[in-house]
């Protein structure tokens, strides 16, 4: 779904994956990416942080979390 650009569908799919195995950080990380594509940045950050909590050694969520934050000194509403 994600590759086809169906990001909302990808969020649903990754949510199901997380329900099946909440200890797998990849589900949170992938859903964070889908949320980012939907510009749902608070949700993306929450999932990236959860992926880091679940598996602190998995590096992708850390980069994903950093990419959802606004540039230093710039508030979210000023980003557009």
C-alpha positions as CSV (number, residue, x, y, z in Angstrom):
1,X,0.0,0.0,0.0
2,X,2.7,2.4,0.9
3,X,4.6,2.0,-2.4
4,X,1.4,2.7,-4.3
5,X,1.0,6.0,-2.4
6,X,-2.0,4.8,-0.2
7,X,-0.6,6.2,3.0
8,X,-3.9,6.0,4.9
9,X,-4.2,2.3,3.9
10,X,-0.6,1.8,5.0
11,X,-1.4,3.3,8.4
12,X,-4.2,0.8,8.8
13,X,-2.0,-2.1,7.7
14,X,0.9,-1.1,10.0
15,X,-1.6,-0.7,12.9
16,X,-2.7,-4.3,12.4
17,X,0.9,-5.4,12.3
18,X,1.5,-3.6,15.6
19,X,-1.6,-5.3,17.2
20,X,-0.2,-8.7,16.2
21,X,3.3,-7.9,17.5
22,X,3.7,-4.8,19.6
23,X,7.3,-5.8,20.4
24,X,8.4,-5.3,16.8
25,X,9.8,-1.8,16.4
26,X,9.5,-2.0,12.6
27,X,5.7,-1.6,12.7
28,X,5.9,1.6,14.6
29,X,8.7,2.9,12.4
30,X,6.8,2.1,9.2
31,X,3.6,3.6,10.5
32,X,5.6,6.7,11.5
33,X,6.8,7.1,7.9
34,X,3.2,6.7,6.6
35,X,2.0,9.3,9.1
36,X,4.8,11.6,7.9
37,X,3.6,11.3,4.3
38,X,0.1,12.2,5.5
39,X,1.7,15.2,7.3
40,X,0.3,13.8,10.6
41,X,3.5,14.8,12.4
42,X,2.4,14.4,16.1
43,X,1.4,10.8,15.3
44,X,4.6,10.2,13.4
45,X,6.7,11.5,16.3
46,X,4.7,9.4,18.8
47,X,5.3,6.2,16.7
48,X,8.9,7.0,16.2
49,X,9.4,7.4,20.0
50,X,7.5,4.2,20.7
51,X,9.8,2.3,18.2
52,X,12.8,3.7,20.0
53,X,11.3,2.6,23.4
54,X,10.6,-0.9,22.0
55,X,14.0,-1.3,20.5
56,X,16.6,1.3,21.4
57,X,19.2,-0.2,19.1
58,X,17.0,0.1,16.0
59,X,18.4,3.3,14.4
60,X,15.7,4.2,11.9
61,X,13.1,5.5,14.4
62,X,15.7,7.9,15.9
63,X,16.2,9.5,12.4
64,X,12.5,9.4,11.8
65,X,11.8,11.3,15.1
66,X,14.4,13.9,14.3
67,X,12.9,14.4,10.8
68,X,9.4,15.2,12.2
69,X,10.6,18.0,14.5
70,X,10.6,21.5,13.2
71,X,13.9,23.3,12.6
72,X,15.4,24.7,15.8
73,X,13.7,28.0,16.7
74,X,10.9,27.6,14.3
75,X,7.4,26.7,15.6
76,X,5.3,24.0,13.8
77,X,2.8,26.6,12.5
78,X,5.7,28.5,10.8
79,X,6.9,25.5,8.8
80,X,4.6,25.8,5.9
